[in-house]
Amino acid sequence: MIDRRIVPNGRRDHFEQSVHFHNLLNHLSPLARDLTHRCRTSSIHRKRIRDFHVYKTIVREKLSIIAQGSLPATARKALGREIERSLTLMDKIADIDLAFDDSNPSGAAIVAEMRAELREHIRVAPVSPLAHLPKSKRAMYEYLFGLVYECSTNRIAAKALIDRIMLKIV
């Protein structure tokens, strides 16, 4: 229902300031504040979930590099520390009460699973596909692969390149 007592101003870009107009604003303001609060809360929640999944992708990427078995022990440990930092950030996000739906495991369970996988990779070095090479040649390839990862801006492309090189070597 339209209240005829709320009248547009002369330029038709607002309304005449009157008791009726202020009464309308007083009734609409709580609704608008609630809607604004819901939008902001939802946006923050979506950002946290997005950040969690970005870190999850980064950890999976780095775990696959360790599992590849082409890095020397020092580079593997350094990568393990980077993974641990990402897992810590994921832990913080998961602790903020993210609403993971029933079809997906909780954030804490995902982090625990990835942490266990990291411990296993660090504890037991993956069998290097370069193991059949002489020690000096293997060390040279491991050093080269470490440089490729270090100098590459895209770890996925670097891993793909090293996979192709290892196929030629093996």
N, C-alpha and C positions, 0 to 999 in steps of 0.2 A: 504494500500500500504506500502510495506517495503522499507525503505531507506537504500540502500546498503552502504551509507557512515557512518552508525552507526555499528561499528565492535566490536564483543566480544573480551575481553582481552585474554591473553594466557591461563589462568586457566579456562576460560569460566564461571566465577562466577560474572562477571560484564562486563562493556563495556569500550573501550578505551576512554580516556578523549579527546574529540574533540569539535569543535565549533558546529558540527551537533548534537552531543549527548547533549550538554548543551542547545541547542535550543529546542530539544525534551522535556527535563526536564522543561524548561520555559513554554512550552505549556501545559504540563501535571500537573504541580504544582497547578494552580488555580482549576482545576477539582478535584484533590485529596483533597485539602483543603475544598472545598465545600462539597464533599462526607463525609469527616471526621466530619465537622460541623453538617451535617444532622444526622449522626449516633449518635453523642453525644447528640444532642437536642432530638432526638427520645428516646434515652435511659433514659434521665432525665425525660421526659414526662411519659414514661411507669412506671418509679419508683414512681413518684408522684401518679399516678393512683393506682398502687399496694398498696402504703402506705395508701391512702384514703380508699381503700376497706378493708385493714387489720384493720384499726381503726374502720371502720363501723362494722365489724364482732365482734370486742371486745365490742363495745357499745351495740350491739344487745344481746350479751351473758350476759353482766352485767344487762341490762334492764330486761332480762328474769329472772335473779336471784331476782331482786327487785320484779318483778311481782309474783314470786312464793309465796311471803308473809311469808317466814319462818325466816326472819332476824329481830332482834330487831331494834328499831328506830335508835340507834347510828350507828349500822353497815350499815343500809340502807342509812343514810346520808353520811357516809364515802364512800360508793360505788357510791353514787350520785356525790360526788366531783371527784372521779376517772373518772366517765363518762364525767363530765364537762371538765376535762383536755383533754380527748380524743376528745371531740367535738371541743374544741378550736384548737387543732392540725388539725382536719379535716377542720375547717374554714380557717385556714392559707393555707392549700393545695388548697382548692376550690377557694380562692382569687387569686391564681397564674394563673388564666385563663386556667383551665383544659378544654379540649375540650370534654365535655360530649356529646355523640351523641343524636340525636333527640328522639330516642326511650327511653332513660333514662332521669329522671329528673336531673336538675343541682345539683352540689355539695352543693350549698347553700340551695337549697330546701330540700335535704336529711338531712342536718344538722339541719335545722329549724324544720323539722318533728320530728327528734329524740330528740331535745331539748324540744319540746312541750310534748312529751311522758314522758321524764324525769321529767318535772315540774309536770305533772299530778300524776306520781307515788310518788313523794316526797310530794306533797300537800295532796293527798288523799292516805293514807296508804292502800295497798291492803288488802282485807279481808283475814285474816290468816286462813288457813285450821285447825289451832290448836285452834281456838277460842272456840271450845266446851270443851276444857280441862280446868281443874282448873288453876287459875292464876300461882301458884307456878310450876306446871308441865309444863305449856306453857313456862314460863320463862326459865326453865331448858332446854327444847327442843330448844328454840331460841338460848340460849347460846351455846349449843352443835352444832347446825347448823352453827353458826358463827365461831366456832372453826374449823369445817370441811372445810369451805371456806378459812379460814385463813391459815390452814396448808396444804391445797391441792395445788399441783403444776398444776393441770389441773381442771379449773373451770367447764368445761363441765361434767367431770366425777363426780365432787363433786355435781353438781346440779342433775345429774342422780341418785346418791346415796341418796340424800336427798328426791328426788321425790319418790323413792322406800320406804324409811323409812316412809314418810308421808302417803303412801298408806296403810302401815301396821297399822299405828296409827289411821287413820280415819276409 
